[in-house]
Amino acid sequence: VLSGCGVYDGTEIHEASAVLVHLSRGGAEVHMYAPDVPQMHVIDHSKGQPAEAESRNVLVESARIARGKITSLAKLSTTEHDAVIFPGGFGAAKNLSTFAVDGKDCKVNREVERVLKDFHKAGKPIGLCCISPVLAAKVLTGAEVTVGHEEEEGGKWPYAGTAGAIKEMGGKHCVKEFSLTPSYEAHVDAKNKVVTTPAFMCETELHNIFDGIGAMVKNVLKLTGK
C-alpha cells in the first residue's frame, strides 16, 4: 500500500523498492494499491519546502513507483491476498493518516483502517516500516511495533519521539537495542501477526535499511504459512 511518491510527501521510494525486491526474491506475487485522495501537500524535495501552488493525487503519484500497475485502495479485498505491507515515508503520516499534524490524536484514512482491521481479523500478516507502524498502533489496540529507539542519541534516531506517541495511542513499543545494526532488526508481534522495522527512522547506511526491510518481508512471508 503506497502513499504517494517522495519521502517528504508520499512513499519513501528506497523503502518501496526494497520491499518489492525482497518480495520478488521471496517468490511473492505483488499487487499495489493506494488511496484515491489528494495529498496533504506537495513538497519541493530540492528545497525541502511546500510547493504552495501545487496539488497532487496519492494514487496518481503512487503509480510512478508501481510503473502504472496500481489500483485504488478501495478495491483491495483481504480474501484475495495473503498479507499486506506498508512502506514508510511521510505520506504514511500525511496521506494515510493525520499523524504528522495530530500525533497521538490522529485519524487514519478510512480505507487504510478497513484494510488493517480486515487483515488482522482474518489472521493475515501485516508488515510496516519506518513511520508506518503508527498506523497499526492507532488502529490495532495493543499491537507491538518498533520504530527503533526511544532516545534521539545525538541525531542517530531523529524521530525517536514517535515511540512515545505509539504508547499514548495504546500500542506497545519495542526498542531495538542493537546499536551496531539497528535497522537489520524486525520486530514480530506473533499474536497480532504485525511485523515492523525502523528503516529510515535511523540515520544509517542504505544497505542496513535494505537488510532491515528484508527481515521484515521475510517474517511477513513466513507468517503466511506458504
Disulfide bonds with the S-S distance in Angstrom:
none
